[in-house]
Amino acid sequence: MDRERKVNIIAVSTITALIILIIVARVSLGLSRAFFLLLGAGCAVILAVFAWLVIRRRYNQRRELFERQVSNEGRELRIEYSFLRKVAGVPIKFQYKELEEATDNFRAQIGQGASASVFKGVIRDGTCVAVKRIEGEEHGEKEFRSEIAAIAGVQHVNLVRLLGYCIVPGGARFLVYDFIPNRSLDYWIFHRREPANRGEGCLSWDLRYRVAIDVAKALAYLHHDCRSRILHLDVKPENILLDENYRAVVSDFGLAKLMGRDESRVITNIRGTRGYLAPEWLLENGISEKSDVYSYGMVLLEMTGGRRNVCLVTNGNDNSQRKWSYFPRIVNQKSRERKLMEVVDSRLIESGGVDERRLRTLVYVALWCIQERARLRPSMTRVVEMLEGRVDVEEPPDTQMMVVDLLSIDEDDSPVINGHYNNNNNNNTTTVVAVVAARQVGGAASSAMSICSNNSVLSGR
């Protein structure tokens, strides 16, 4: 705009100067031949300036129209390109300003974890997204990108879709997912202390059973149908979301462990959540997809009972009489006594509709999944077949579940640092590893019974 103004000022000044020159020439030269020559030249220059102004204005109008068309087409192409990348499963690299704008400067927080926060947002193409901000640098940038690329190509109806990512040099990293509206499974299965304030929800028995199948299919896909097997490593109710139809969508596998098709076990840093970790986490021979199977079995038990697998039980108002209650052991005992209805969520009993045959199937599958010896656990493909009734479910073998105690308690004096495994507490670690190893190879339970229950090595939720 300033440039156009300058051009117009120069043109007007030129014409004005020529007119003044012609007037001065008329006064000084009269009607002489020199005056008429000067008059003709001046008029020609004035006409040329006018013609140049008209042509320039039309050119500028056409250029502005072309630029607007190119801009609109470019915007449409970017939206279409973004859409095609999402359809193809290719992750989009977002700019930090885009995520900041989409989340209203990260004000709409919908979740908080030990090392990550989740915000709701809307990106430019109108898609509603959940933006996960990860603090710290557990992975290098190259590894972060490679895992993003591998996992973004995963397409399954029961897996949350990873839309893109953002890396801030020297700062946080962001993962952008589809937004799932009906919160996570823990909201719908656990009792709340303040239902009036929080709007307690209770998922029906049929929906819980369907969720169990949905999650099993998602994990089976990750374990068996991907080019590189993907271990979730943090299966828990908080990472299972429910869509508008209350179908399960497994989330938070964006930084899971990739495992080659020819590998049977992998070694990795301990990760996950207290109460859902398999015993082999504490052994040096590595983990496998059976670690996810164990966590899945613990989730099934919590869905059945509507309670956490590990909790403190008080004797009336006397807090000094608190003791730990292990729900898996209770379920195992009731299963032997053929009294499974006694472990079902009381709200489901009141509302009715609990199918005892399906209950027995769900509990048996859960007990098979949490066997301390990984080789006894079924694959997730087998779990799907059992839950859908395509194969018979045999009664699982009995187990004392000593590792449930060791991997679940979080006393005040337990060696927990910043929500992670405490590598400095070697005495407790060595003791627990010895117990787990004994159980894995079929050692006597009496050697494990001497371990004090406060030898926890894992963080709380």
Secondary structure, 3 states (H helix, E strand, C coil): CHHHHHHHHHHHHHHHHHHHHHHHHHHHHCCCHHHHHHHHHHHHHHHHHHHHHHHHHHHHHHHHHHHHHHHHHHHHHHHHHHHHHHHHCCCEECCHHHHHHHCCCCCCEEEECCCEEEEEEECCCCCEEEEEEECCCCCCHHHHHHHHHHHHCCCCCCECCEEEEEECCCCCEEEEEECCCCCEHHHHHCCCCCHHHHCCCCCCHHHHHHHHHHHHHHHHHHHHCCCCEEECCCCCHHHEEECCCCCEEECCCCCCEEECCCCCCECCCCCCCCCCCCHHHHCCCCECHHHHHHHHHHHHHHHHHCCCCEEEEEECCEEEEEEEEEHHHHHHHHHHCCCHHHHCCHHHHHHCCCCHHHHHHHHHHHHHHCCCCHHHCCCHHHHHHHHCCCCCCCCCCCCCCHHHHHHHCCCCCCCEECCEECCCCHHHHHHHHHHHHHHHCCCCHHHHHCCCCCCCCCCCC
